[in-house]
């Protein structure tokens, strides 16, 4: 129908995404824990504001680091009434935390979208098979699988963010770049080997978390580590 001009290209692309989304799982679209914007459960008003301004988000998981447990979700709008001298002293983060919704990594996206709509939630924490929080997923993450990327004034261009060409002709990529996107951009055929991201593939190749300065060749592609820490 699209080839015959009956269905426009945009409609065709959206119909394809709708069919694909029922086969996708939460783990395919979630933001991993290492990239989550988190607020400590004992944070003060100024600390909360700093995190919100830096990220531009409106919802934040709240973490009790001593117990290593997420205790709920904080909405940025709930802090507005405390930004005057009369109410500032009354700020208690524990009074503003809303209950968090937890979903398994294996939940299908079409089911999650239905639950988001029915229960009027916009964010859920993603639990792995052991019950630990592996990441976070929002209704926007799910909708983008159907309508394409939804950008706002706080979003940066994904190409510039994850793949950046340097003046010397070399290219810098973030470790969170999906292998499929790397292959599509560079016309390569890197194998997944159980990993979804370039960082995972490189760590598996090294057999350890590589440190800055270490280098490795994978299928004729030369990788050098620029930034790393003890965990990622």
N, C-alpha and C positions, 0 to 999 in steps of 0.2 A: 504493500500500500504506500509506503514511503517512497519507493522507487518510481511508482506511477504518479506521484504528486498528490495522492489523496490525503495523506497525513504529512503535516509539516515536520521538518527535521527536529525542531524542539520538542514537539509532541511525541515523536518517535523515540527520542532519547529518554524522555520521562517515562514512557510506557516500559521501555527496557529496564530502567532502574527500578520501577515498581515490581517487576517480575523478579529481579535479582534480589531485592531487599528481603524477601521471604526466606532466601537461602543463607543470608548473612547472620552472623552472631554478634553479640555485644562485644566480644573480644576484638572483632574486626574494626570497630570504630571508636572504641574507648580511648580516653586520654590516660596514658600509663601513670602510675603513682609518682614516678620520678619527675613528671612534668606538671603535676597538679599544683595549683595555687592553694595553699593551706593556711589556715589561721589557728594559732595555738589557743587552747581553751581558756588560758589565763591571760590572754593579751589585753592590753589596755586600749582605750579609744583611739589614741594616736597610732598605735601599732596596727590596728585594724584599718585605719584610714590609709596608711602607707601601702599596705598590701593591695587595697582596692584601687588606689590611684595608679600604682605600678602596673596592675594587670588589666584594668578596665572591665573586669567581670562584675556580675551582679549577684552571684551565688558562690559561697565558699564552704568547703568541708572544714569542720572544726575538729582538731586532733588533740587528744590528751596524750602528750608525748611520754609521760611517766608510765601510763598503762599501755601505750601504743595502741590506742583504740580511738576510732572516730565516734564522736559523741553527738553529731548532728550537722545541720546546715545553717549558715548565717546568711541572711539576705541584706544586701547593702542598704536597701531602703529603710530597714528597721533602725538604722543608725542616725537617720536624718534629724530626728527630734532631739538628739543629744548635742547638736552643734550650736548651742548657745550657752552662755554662762550659767543660766539658771538650772539647766538640766544636765550639764556636763558631769557634775558630781554624782549624779544618780546612775551613771552607766554601770551596768553589771552584765558582762557578756553572757553569763549562764542563764539570765532571764530572757535572752533573745534567741537562743539556739532552738531551731526547729528540728523535729525528728527527721532522721535520714532514712531514705528508702534504699534497700540493698537488693541487688539483682545478681544472678550468677553470670559468669562469663559466657556460658553456653546458651543463654536465652536468645531466641530468634528476634530480629529487629522488628518484624511486623507485630509480634506479640507485645514487645516493649512499647512500641508507639501506641498501640491500643490502650495499654495500661496507663501510659502518660496522659492520654486524653481523658480516660475515664476517671482517674484519680486526681487529675489536675496537678500533676507533678511536672517539674521541668528538669530535674537532675536526680540521678541515682548513683550510689556508690556501687562499684563492681567487686564482687567477692570471688576469689578463686576457689578451687576445689577443697582447699584446706580451711576456708573461712576467712582468710586474710584479705584485706582490701588491695586489689590489684590496679585499680584505676577509677575513673569517673566517666559517666556518659550523660549527655544532656539531650533534650528533645531536638535541639539544633543539629547535633551530630547525626541523629536518625533522619531528620528531614533532608539534610544535605545529600543523603544517599538517593533521594528521590528527585529533588529539584536542582541538584548541583550546589556548589559552594555558595553559602550565604555570608557575605562580607559586611562588616560595619566599620565605623571610623577607627576602631581599635585593632582591626586585622591588618596584618602585613602581607605583602604579596608572597604567596607560598614559594614561587620560584626563587625570589630573592632571599627568602628566609632559609630554605633548606638546600638550595643549590646556588652557589655564588662563584662566578668566574672572576679570577684575580687578574691583575694587570700583567702578570708574567705568563699568562696563558694557562696556568694551573687552575683547578677547580676545587673549591672548598665545599664539602657537604656535611650536613649534620648527621650524627649517628642515628637519629630517629627516622631518617629518610627511609621509606619502605623500599625493599629491594625491587619490587615491580616498577616503581617510579624511576629508580636509578636506571634499570634496564631500558625503560622507554626513552629516557632522556639521552643516554649515552649509546643506545643501540648495542647493548651488551647482553650476555646471556648468563649472568651470575645465577648459580643455583641457590635455592633457599636453604637447604640442609637443616631444616627444622627452625630456621630463623625468619622473622618477618622484616627486620630492619638491617641496614648496612652495619650498624654497631654490633648487632647480634651475630651477623655473619663473620665479621672480623674477629670478634672475641672467640668464636668457635674455632676459627682458623688458627689463632694464636694458642688457644688452650688456656688462656688467662686473660684478665683485664689488662690490655696493653697500656703502656705509659707514653707520655709525649716523647717523640723522637723515634719510637719504634716504627718499623715499616714492614710491609708484606706485599707480595704480588699474588693476586687472585685472578686467574684467567686473563692474563696479560694486562690487568689493571693494577697500577702501582698505588698503594695506599700508604700514607704516612699519618701518624697520630699527632694532632696539633694540641688538643685539649683532652684531658682525662683526669679522673680522680680514682680513689680506691674502689669505688662501686660501679662506675659507668664511664 
